């Protein structure tokens, strides 16, 4: 199963090297946001994330697109699970 993560293109080198990492500077409330829909926005990269065997929590905040679902990952996501779609 694949979900998507959008990040500023300035983070590309770090994500390729380290993957998606939780913000360790925060004590609580840290999560990586993933979405069911890939979108392409100037200045942002779209990463396909292989979420097989990952524990995710559905984020029930109302998305702008009714066909879109958001999820939260509470663990780092290794580079081997990521594929850059848009640059």
N, C-alpha and C positions, 0 to 999 in steps of 0.2 A: 504494500500500500504506500502511496506517495502523497505527501502534503507539501506545502510550499512555505518558504520563509523569504521575506523581502528585507533587504539591508542596503544602506548607502554603499555605493560602489567603492568608496574610500576604505571600506572594511574588507574588500575582496582578498587581499594578500593574507591578512590575519585569519580569515575564515578558511582559506585554502590550507593554511599551515596548522591551525589549531582547532578548526571546526567551530561550531556554535557553542559558546560558553556562557554559563550563568554569570551574572554580575556579582562577584564575590564581595564587592564593597558594601552591598546591602545585607542587612541581617535577616530580613524576611521579605516575602512577597516577590521573590525573584522567579522568573519563568521565561522560557523561550516561546514566543508566539508562532504558531503555525496555522495555515489556512488551507481550506479545501480547493481554493481557486488560485491559479497563477495569473498575475497581472504584470504588466510591463509599464514602468514609470521611468521617465528620464532621470538619470542620476542614481538609480537604484538597481541592484542586481536581484534576480529571482533565483532562488536555490530550490531545487527539488530535494526533498528529504525522504529517505527510505525509513519509514516508521515501524516496519515489522518488528514485533517483539518489544516495542517500547511502551511504557506506561504513559498514557496521555489523559488529560482531563479536559472535557469539553468546556469551552468558555461560553457561558450563556448570555454574554452581553450582546445586544442586538446588532448584527452586522448591517452595513449599508445595503448589501445585496442579499435578498432573501434566500438565494440558492447557495450562499456561502456559509460555511461553518468554521469556527475558530477553535483551536485546541491549544493547550498549555503543556509544555514539557518541563519537568522540574529536574532534569539532569542534563549535563553537557551532551552535545551531539557530535560524534567523531567525524573528521573529514571524510572517512570512507563511506559514510551514509549520505554524503552531499554531492550534488551535481549542479554546476552552474548552468542556468538556462539563458539568462539575458545579461548583457553587459552594456 
